[in-house]
Amino acid sequence: FQLARSLRSGLALSAALHETRNYLPEPMSGLFERLATALTLGESTEAALLRVADDARVTEFDLLTAVIITNVRSGGNLPAMLDRLAASIRDRNQYRGYF
């Protein structure tokens, strides 16, 4: 949700990732920082996302990667897509808590 809010406020993707990093615990904050740095240094969005997702090995980060890459390739409302993703991840974690 924080990433979507940052994008809605007008930040670029790299700045929004850097801002979102402040709200995450380690090791996820480190992954977001690496991704923001790679984008700031000019690496393509898709390549940076795939590289960091390979290092993360977290299903939720893979989903985030898929959403952002889909948006880069075809466009659309990224904050709305991220809100839907965040809600589905929250629901998934809540469902897992029942079992």
DSSP file with accessible surface (Angstrom, degrees, kcal/mol):
  #  RESIDUE AA STRUCTURE BP1 BP2  ACC     N-H-->O    O-->H-N    N-H-->O    O-->H-N    TCO  KAPPA ALPHA  PHI   PSI    X-CA   Y-CA   Z-CA
    1    1 A F     >        0   0   86      0, 0.0     4,-2.3     0, 0.0     5,-0.2   0.000 360.0 360.0 360.0 -37.6    0.0    0.0    0.0
    2    2 A Q  H  >  +     0   0   43      2,-0.2     4,-2.4     1,-0.2     5,-0.2   0.893 360.0  52.5 -64.0 -39.2    2.9    2.4    0.8
    3    3 A L  H  > S+     0   0   11      2,-0.2     4,-2.2     1,-0.2    -1,-0.2   0.930 109.8  49.1 -62.9 -42.4    4.4    2.0   -2.7
    4    4 A A  H  > S+     0   0    0      1,-0.2     4,-2.4     2,-0.2    -2,-0.2   0.922 111.0  50.3 -63.3 -41.9    1.0    2.9   -4.3
    5    5 A R  H  X S+     0   0  137     -4,-2.3     4,-1.5     1,-0.2    -1,-0.2   0.903 109.3  51.2 -63.0 -40.7    0.7    5.9   -2.0
    6    6 A S  H  <>S+     0   0    5     -4,-2.4     5,-1.7     1,-0.2     4,-0.3   0.902 110.8  48.0 -64.1 -40.6    4.1    7.1   -2.9
    7    7 A L  H ><5S+     0   0   28     -4,-2.2     3,-1.5     1,-0.2    -2,-0.2   0.898 109.0  53.8 -66.8 -38.6    3.4    6.8   -6.6
    8    8 A R  H 3<5S+     0   0  128     -4,-2.4    -1,-0.2     1,-0.3    -2,-0.2   0.809 100.2  61.8 -64.6 -29.4    0.1    8.7   -6.2
    9    9 A S  T 3<5S-     0   0   88     -4,-1.5    -1,-0.3    -5,-0.2    -2,-0.2   0.557 126.3 -99.2 -75.4  -6.7    2.0   11.5   -4.5
   10   10 A G  T < 5S+     0   0   65     -3,-1.5    -3,-0.2     1,-0.3    -2,-0.1   0.464  73.7 143.6 107.2   2.6    3.9   12.0   -7.7
   11   11 A L      < -     0   0   68     -5,-1.7    -1,-0.3     1,-0.1     2,-0.1  -0.463  52.1-114.5 -73.8 148.1    7.2   10.2   -7.0
   12   12 A A     >  -     0   0   63     -2,-0.1     4,-3.0     1,-0.1     5,-0.2  -0.318  36.6 -99.5 -70.3 165.0    9.0    8.3   -9.7
   13   13 A L  H  > S+     0   0   33      1,-0.2     4,-2.6     2,-0.2     5,-0.2   0.916 123.1  48.9 -57.7 -45.0    9.2    4.5   -9.3
   14   14 A S  H  > S+     0   0   32      1,-0.2     4,-2.1     2,-0.2    -1,-0.2   0.923 114.4  45.3 -63.8 -41.8   12.8    4.6   -8.0
   15   15 A A  H  > S+     0   0   39      2,-0.2     4,-2.5     1,-0.2    -1,-0.2   0.890 112.5  51.8 -67.9 -37.4   12.0    7.4   -5.5
   16   16 A A  H  X S+     0   0    0     -4,-3.0     4,-2.6     2,-0.2    -2,-0.2   0.899 109.9  48.9 -66.3 -39.4    8.8    5.6   -4.4
   17   17 A L  H  X S+     0   0    0     -4,-2.6     4,-1.8    -5,-0.2    -2,-0.2   0.910 111.5  49.8 -64.8 -41.2   10.7    2.4   -3.9
   18   18 A H  H  X S+     0   0   77     -4,-2.1     4,-0.6    -5,-0.2    -2,-0.2   0.911 112.9  46.6 -64.1 -42.1   13.3    4.3   -1.8
   19   19 A E  H >< S+     0   0   66     -4,-2.5     3,-1.0     1,-0.2     4,-0.3   0.911 110.2  52.7 -65.9 -42.2   10.6    5.9    0.3
   20   20 A T  H >< S+     0   0    7     -4,-2.6     3,-2.1     1,-0.3     4,-0.3   0.844  95.6  70.4 -64.0 -31.4    8.8    2.6    0.8
   21   21 A R  H >< S+     0   0   68     -4,-1.8     3,-1.5     1,-0.3    -1,-0.3   0.843  88.3  64.1 -54.6 -33.8   12.0    1.0    2.0
   22   22 A N  T << S+     0   0   86     -3,-1.0    -1,-0.3    -4,-0.6    -2,-0.2   0.699 102.5  48.8 -65.9 -18.6   11.7    3.2    5.2
   23   23 A Y  T <  S+     0   0  140     -3,-2.1    -1,-0.3    -4,-0.3    -2,-0.2   0.367  98.2  84.4-101.8   1.9    8.5    1.3    6.2
   24   24 A L  S <  S-     0   0   56     -3,-1.5     2,-0.1    -4,-0.3     5,-0.0  -0.823  72.4-125.1-109.7 148.3    9.8   -2.2    5.7
   25   25 A P    >>  -     0   0   95      0, 0.0     4,-1.9     0, 0.0     3,-0.6  -0.399  51.6 -58.3 -79.3 162.1   11.7   -4.5    8.0
   26   26 A E  T 34 S+     0   0  138      1,-0.3     0, 0.0     2,-0.2     0, 0.0  -0.482 117.3  27.2 -68.4 147.0   15.0   -6.1    7.0
   27   27 A P  T 3> S+     0   0   96      0, 0.0     4,-1.5     0, 0.0    -1,-0.3  -0.984 122.2  52.5 -90.0  -2.6   15.7   -7.9    4.7
   28   28 A M  H <> S+     0   0   49     -3,-0.6     4,-2.3     1,-0.2    -2,-0.2   0.882 105.3  56.8 -64.2 -36.1   12.9   -6.6    2.5
   29   29 A S  H  X S+     0   0    8     -4,-1.9     4,-2.2     1,-0.2    -1,-0.2   0.896 105.1  52.5 -63.1 -35.5   14.0   -3.0    3.0
   30   30 A G  H  > S+     0   0   24     -3,-0.3     4,-2.5     2,-0.2    -1,-0.2   0.887 108.0  50.8 -65.6 -38.2   17.4   -3.9    1.6
   31   31 A L  H  X S+     0   0   20     -4,-1.5     4,-2.3     2,-0.2    -2,-0.2   0.920 110.7  48.2 -65.7 -42.9   15.9   -5.4   -1.5
   32   32 A F  H  X S+     0   0   16     -4,-2.3     4,-2.6     1,-0.2    -2,-0.2   0.886 111.5  50.9 -65.0 -37.3   13.8   -2.3   -2.1
   33   33 A E  H  X S+     0   0   56     -4,-2.2     4,-2.6    -5,-0.2    -2,-0.2   0.920 110.0  49.0 -65.8 -43.1   16.9   -0.2   -1.6
   34   34 A R  H  X S+     0   0   96     -4,-2.5     4,-2.4     2,-0.2    -2,-0.2   0.912 112.8  48.4 -61.7 -40.7   18.9   -2.3   -4.1
   35   35 A L  H  X S+     0   0    0     -4,-2.3     4,-2.3     2,-0.2    -2,-0.2   0.934 111.9  48.2 -66.2 -44.5   16.1   -2.0   -6.6
   36   36 A A  H  X S+     0   0    2     -4,-2.6     4,-2.4     1,-0.2    -2,-0.2   0.914 112.4  49.6 -62.6 -41.2   15.7    1.7   -6.2
   37   37 A T  H  X S+     0   0   60     -4,-2.6     4,-2.2     2,-0.2    -1,-0.2   0.921 109.6  51.0 -64.9 -43.6   19.5    2.2   -6.6
   38   38 A A  H  <>S+     0   0    7     -4,-2.4     5,-2.3     1,-0.2     4,-0.3   0.916 112.5  46.4 -61.2 -42.2   19.6    0.1   -9.7
   39   39 A L  H ><5S+     0   0   26     -4,-2.3     3,-1.2     1,-0.2    -1,-0.2   0.897 111.1  52.0 -68.0 -38.5   16.8    2.1  -11.3
   40   40 A T  H 3<5S+     0   0  100     -4,-2.4    -1,-0.2     1,-0.3    -2,-0.2   0.872 106.4  54.4 -64.6 -35.6   18.4    5.4  -10.3
   41   41 A L  T 3<5S-     0   0  144     -4,-2.2    -1,-0.3    -5,-0.2    -2,-0.2   0.477 126.0 -99.9 -80.2  -2.0   21.7    4.3  -11.9
   42   42 A G  T < 5 +     0   0   64     -3,-1.2    -3,-0.2     1,-0.3    -2,-0.1   0.496  69.1 148.7 102.2   5.0   19.9    3.6  -15.2
   43   43 A E      < -     0   0   71     -5,-2.3    -1,-0.3    -6,-0.2    -2,-0.0  -0.428  58.8 -95.7 -68.2 146.6   19.4   -0.1  -15.2
   44   44 A S     >  -     0   0   70      1,-0.1     4,-2.5    -2,-0.1     5,-0.2  -0.325  28.4-123.8 -64.0 148.1   16.2   -1.1  -17.1
   45   45 A T  H  > S+     0   0   40      1,-0.2     4,-2.6     2,-0.2     5,-0.2   0.924 109.4  48.5 -59.4 -45.7   13.2   -1.7  -14.8
   46   46 A E  H  > S+     0   0   61      1,-0.2     4,-2.5     2,-0.2     5,-0.2   0.935 112.8  46.6 -64.1 -46.1   12.6   -5.2  -16.0
   47   47 A A  H  > S+     0   0   41      1,-0.2     4,-2.3     2,-0.2    -1,-0.2   0.920 114.1  47.9 -63.7 -43.0   16.2   -6.3  -15.6
   48   48 A A  H  X S+     0   0    0     -4,-2.5     4,-2.5     2,-0.2     5,-0.3   0.926 112.7  48.5 -64.7 -44.3   16.5   -4.8  -12.2
   49   49 A L  H  X S+     0   0    1     -4,-2.6     4,-2.7    -5,-0.2    -2,-0.2   0.928 112.7  47.3 -62.0 -45.6   13.2   -6.3  -11.0
   50   50 A L  H  X S+     0   0   78     -4,-2.5     4,-2.0    -5,-0.2    -1,-0.2   0.898 112.5  50.0 -65.1 -38.8   14.1   -9.8  -12.3
   51   51 A R  H  X S+     0   0   90     -4,-2.3     4,-1.5    -5,-0.2    -2,-0.2   0.946 114.7  42.5 -65.2 -46.7   17.6   -9.7  -10.7
   52   52 A V  H  X S+     0   0    0     -4,-2.5     4,-2.3     1,-0.2    -2,-0.2   0.898 112.2  54.4 -69.6 -36.7   16.4   -8.6   -7.3
   53   53 A A  H  X S+     0   0    5     -4,-2.7     4,-2.1    -5,-0.3     5,-0.4   0.883 105.7  53.5 -63.8 -37.0   13.4  -11.1   -7.4
   54   54 A D  H  < S+     0   0  112     -4,-2.0    -1,-0.2     1,-0.2    -2,-0.2   0.889 112.3  44.7 -63.4 -38.0   15.9  -13.9   -8.1
   55   55 A D  H  < S+     0   0   86     -4,-1.5    -2,-0.2     1,-0.2    -1,-0.2   0.848 112.3  52.3 -72.2 -34.4   17.8  -12.9   -5.0
   56   56 A A  H  < S-     0   0   18     -4,-2.3    -2,-0.2    -5,-0.1    -3,-0.2   0.909  76.2-166.8 -70.9 -45.8   14.7  -12.4   -2.8
   57   57 A R     <  +     0   0  216     -4,-2.1     2,-0.4     1,-0.2    -3,-0.1   0.916  39.9 134.8  54.5  45.8   13.1  -15.8   -3.5
   58   58 A V     >  -     0   0   48     -5,-0.4     4,-2.1     1,-0.1     3,-0.3  -0.996  56.2-141.8-125.6 128.9    9.9  -14.6   -1.9
   59   59 A T  H  > S+     0   0   75     -2,-0.4     4,-2.1     1,-0.2     5,-0.2   0.895 102.0  52.9 -58.0 -42.5    6.5  -15.3   -3.6
   60   60 A E  H  > S+     0   0   39      1,-0.2     4,-2.1     2,-0.2    -1,-0.2   0.869 108.4  50.1 -64.5 -35.2    5.1  -12.0   -2.8
   61   61 A F  H  > S+     0   0    3     -3,-0.3     4,-2.6     2,-0.2    -1,-0.2   0.876 107.6  54.5 -71.0 -34.2    8.1  -10.2   -4.3
   62   62 A D  H  X S+     0   0   77     -4,-2.1     4,-2.3     2,-0.2    -2,-0.2   0.895 108.3  49.5 -62.2 -39.7    7.7  -12.3   -7.4
   63   63 A L  H  X S+     0   0   67     -4,-2.1     4,-2.3     2,-0.2    -2,-0.2   0.913 110.0  50.2 -65.6 -42.1    4.1  -11.1   -7.6
   64   64 A L  H  X S+     0   0   17     -4,-2.1     4,-2.5     2,-0.2     5,-0.2   0.926 110.1  51.2 -60.0 -43.3    5.2   -7.5   -7.2
   65   65 A T  H  X S+     0   0    8     -4,-2.6     4,-2.7     1,-0.2     5,-0.3   0.928 109.3  49.8 -60.0 -45.1    7.7   -8.0  -10.0
   66   66 A A  H  X S+     0   0   50     -4,-2.3     4,-2.4     1,-0.2    -1,-0.2   0.909 111.1  49.3 -62.8 -40.8    5.1   -9.4  -12.3
   67   67 A V  H  X S+     0   0   26     -4,-2.3     4,-2.2     2,-0.2    -2,-0.2   0.942 113.9  44.3 -65.4 -46.2    2.7   -6.5  -11.6
   68   68 A I  H  X S+     0   0    0     -4,-2.5     4,-2.6     2,-0.2    -2,-0.2   0.924 114.2  49.1 -68.3 -41.0    5.4   -3.8  -12.3
   69   69 A I  H  X S+     0   0   13     -4,-2.7     4,-2.5    -5,-0.2     5,-0.2   0.925 110.5  51.4 -64.3 -40.8    6.7   -5.5  -15.4
   70   70 A T  H  X S+     0   0   69     -4,-2.4     4,-2.6    -5,-0.3     5,-0.4   0.923 111.4  48.2 -60.6 -40.8    3.2   -5.9  -16.8
   71   71 A N  H  X S+     0   0   26     -4,-2.2     4,-2.5     1,-0.2    -2,-0.2   0.904 110.6  50.3 -66.7 -40.3    2.7   -2.2  -16.1
   72   72 A V  H  < S+     0   0   74     -4,-2.6    -2,-0.2     1,-0.2    -1,-0.2   0.915 116.3  42.2 -63.8 -41.2    6.0   -1.2  -17.8
   73   73 A R  H  < S+     0   0  170     -4,-2.5    -2,-0.2    -5,-0.2    -1,-0.2   0.879 134.3  14.2 -74.1 -40.2    5.1   -3.3  -20.9
   74   74 A S  H  < S-     0   0   91     -4,-2.6    -3,-0.2    -5,-0.2    -2,-0.2   0.524  95.3-135.6-119.1  -8.4    1.5   -2.4  -21.3
   75   75 A G     <  +     0   0   37     -4,-2.5     2,-0.3    -5,-0.4    -1,-0.2  -0.231  40.0 135.6  82.6-174.3    0.8    0.6  -19.2
   76   76 A G        -     0   0   66     -4,-0.1     2,-1.2    -2,-0.0    -1,-0.1  -0.751  66.9 -38.2 124.3-171.5   -2.2    1.2  -16.9
   77   77 A N     >  -     0   0  100     -2,-0.3     4,-2.1     1,-0.2     5,-0.2  -0.733  51.6-175.5 -94.1  92.7   -2.8    2.6  -13.4
   78   78 A L  H  > S+     0   0   18     -2,-1.2     4,-2.8     1,-0.2     5,-0.2   0.900  79.9  54.0 -61.3 -43.9    0.1    1.2  -11.4
   79   79 A P  H  > S+     0   0   19      0, 0.0     4,-2.2     0, 0.0    -1,-0.2   0.919 110.4  47.8 -58.9 -38.8   -1.0    2.5   -8.0
   80   80 A A  H  > S+     0   0   21      2,-0.2     4,-2.1     1,-0.2    -2,-0.2   0.911 112.0  49.7 -66.6 -40.2   -4.4    0.8   -8.5
   81   81 A M  H  X S+     0   0   44     -4,-2.1     4,-2.2     1,-0.2    -1,-0.2   0.900 111.4  49.2 -63.9 -40.6   -2.7   -2.5   -9.5
   82   82 A L  H  X S+     0   0    9     -4,-2.8     4,-2.8     2,-0.2    -2,-0.2   0.865 107.9  54.1 -68.1 -36.3   -0.4   -2.3   -6.5
   83   83 A D  H  X S+     0   0   42     -4,-2.2     4,-2.3    -5,-0.2    -1,-0.2   0.921 109.9  47.4 -61.9 -43.4   -3.4   -1.7   -4.2
   84   84 A R  H  X S+     0   0  178     -4,-2.1     4,-2.3     2,-0.2    -2,-0.2   0.908 112.9  49.1 -63.5 -41.7   -5.1   -4.8   -5.5
   85   85 A L  H  X S+     0   0   19     -4,-2.2     4,-2.6     2,-0.2     5,-0.2   0.933 110.9  49.5 -63.1 -45.4   -1.9   -6.8   -5.1
   86   86 A A  H  X S+     0   0   18     -4,-2.8     4,-2.6     1,-0.2    -2,-0.2   0.909 111.4  49.5 -61.8 -41.2   -1.4   -5.6   -1.5
   87   87 A A  H  X S+     0   0   26     -4,-2.3     4,-2.6     1,-0.2    -1,-0.2   0.913 111.8  48.1 -64.5 -41.4   -5.0   -6.5   -0.7
   88   88 A S  H  X S+     0   0   60     -4,-2.3     4,-2.4     2,-0.2    -2,-0.2   0.891 112.3  48.9 -69.3 -35.4   -4.6  -10.0   -2.1
   89   89 A I  H  X S+     0   0   31     -4,-2.6     4,-2.6     2,-0.2     5,-0.2   0.924 112.0  49.2 -67.4 -41.9   -1.3  -10.5   -0.3
   90   90 A R  H  X S+     0   0  129     -4,-2.6     4,-2.4    -5,-0.2    -2,-0.2   0.939 113.2  46.7 -61.5 -45.1   -2.9   -9.4    3.0
   91   91 A D  H  X S+     0   0   82     -4,-2.6     4,-2.6     1,-0.2    -2,-0.2   0.897 111.4  52.1 -63.9 -39.1   -5.9  -11.7    2.4
   92   92 A R  H  X S+     0   0   95     -4,-2.4     4,-2.3     2,-0.2    -1,-0.2   0.919 111.1  46.4 -63.9 -43.8   -3.6  -14.6    1.5
   93   93 A N  H  X S+     0   0   77     -4,-2.6     4,-1.4     2,-0.2    -2,-0.2   0.888 112.4  50.6 -66.7 -37.2   -1.6  -14.1    4.7
   94   94 A Q  H  X S+     0   0  107     -4,-2.4     4,-0.8    -5,-0.2    -2,-0.2   0.918 109.9  50.3 -65.8 -41.4   -4.8  -13.8    6.8
   95   95 A Y  H >X S+     0   0  147     -4,-2.6     3,-1.1     1,-0.2     4,-0.5   0.915 107.8  53.3 -62.2 -41.9   -6.1  -17.1    5.2
   96   96 A R  H >< S+     0   0  123     -4,-2.3     3,-1.0     1,-0.3    -1,-0.2   0.835 101.3  61.5 -62.8 -31.1   -2.8  -18.8    6.0
   97   97 A G  H 3< S+     0   0   65     -4,-1.4    -1,-0.3     1,-0.2    -2,-0.2   0.745  95.1  61.3 -67.3 -23.1   -3.2  -17.7    9.6
   98   98 A Y  H <<        0   0  162     -3,-1.1    -1,-0.2    -4,-0.8    -2,-0.2   0.705 360.0 360.0 -74.1 -22.0   -6.5  -19.7    9.9
   99   99 A F    <<        0   0  178     -3,-1.0    -1,-0.1    -4,-0.5    -4,-0.0  -0.789 360.0 360.0-113.2 360.0   -4.6  -23.0    9.2
